[in-house]
Amino acid sequence: MTFTAKSRHGVAIRLTDERWLHIVEEHCEMAGFLESVLDAIESADAVYQGSGGEKLAARRLEDGKYLVVVYRELNELDGFVITAFLTRRISYLEKRRQLWP
């Protein structure tokens, strides 16, 4: 099954079963956060530029805790999730170029 969420730039970002399995295998704390990942793409508090052309959508979950979704926009219509993780170290993202807002 493939889930889709629109990025802040209006691009449909796909999250496949294979990618979701990868995410929860690498970051076991992400189990149960599927809807939150999709929500973070659509309602990111900020979107940052990655070092290899990817984008990082950050959404605050609670005081000091953020969900970061790493994805790539292939064109104006299509993209895909690479990975997602939880962090409290938002300062490393804030050093990157902010793409949105």
C-alpha positions in Angstrom: 0.0 0.0 0.0 1.2 3.5 -0.7 0.2 6.6 1.3 0.3 10.1 -0.1 0.6 13.5 1.5 1.0 17.0 -0.1 4.1 18.8 0.8 4.1 22.5 1.7 5.1 23.1 -1.9 2.0 21.2 -3.2 3.9 18.1 -4.4 2.4 14.7 -3.8 4.9 12.8 -1.6 4.6 9.0 -1.5 5.2 6.8 1.5 5.4 3.1 0.4 5.1 0.1 2.6 8.8 -0.7 1.9 9.9 2.8 3.1 7.6 2.6 6.2 9.1 -0.8 7.1 12.6 0.7 6.7 11.7 3.6 8.9 10.4 1.5 11.8 13.2 -1.0 11.5 15.9 1.7 11.7 14.0 3.9 14.2 11.8 1.6 16.3 10.4 4.6 18.3 8.6 5.5 15.1 6.2 2.6 15.3 2.7 4.1 15.6 3.7 7.4 14.0 2.5 6.7 10.5 -0.3 9.3 10.5 2.1 11.8 12.2 4.6 11.3 9.4 2.0 12.1 6.8 0.8 15.1 8.9 4.4 16.4 9.2 4.7 16.5 5.4 1.4 18.3 5.0 1.6 20.6 8.0 5.3 21.1 8.6 6.2 23.9 10.9 9.3 24.4 8.7 11.0 22.8 5.7 14.7 22.8 5.3 17.1 22.1 2.5 19.0 18.8 2.8 22.7 18.4 1.7 21.8 16.2 -1.3 18.8 17.8 -2.7 16.3 16.3 -0.3 14.0 18.3 1.9 13.5 18.0 5.7 10.0 18.7 7.1 10.0 19.4 10.8 6.9 19.3 12.9 6.8 20.0 16.7 5.1 17.1 18.6 5.5 18.3 22.1 7.7 20.7 24.1 11.2 20.1 22.8 10.4 17.1 20.6 10.2 17.1 16.8 9.3 14.7 14.0 11.5 15.2 11.0 10.5 13.6 7.6 13.2 13.5 4.9 11.8 13.4 1.4 12.7 14.2 -2.2 10.5 16.1 -4.7 11.2 14.6 -8.1 9.3 17.2 -10.0 6.3 19.5 -9.4 3.9 16.6 -9.1 5.7 13.6 -7.5 8.1 12.8 -4.6 8.8 10.2 -2.1 9.8 9.7 1.6 13.3 8.7 2.3 13.2 8.4 6.1 11.7 9.9 9.3 12.9 10.2 12.9 12.2 11.9 16.2 14.7 14.4 17.6 15.1 17.0 20.3 18.1 18.6 18.6 16.3 21.0 16.3 19.3 23.4 16.3 21.1 21.3 13.7 18.2 21.8 11.3 18.0 25.5 11.9 21.5 25.9 10.6 20.3 24.7 7.2 18.7 26.9 4.5 15.0 27.2 5.4 12.7 26.7 2.3 9.3 27.2 4.0 7.9 29.4 5.4 
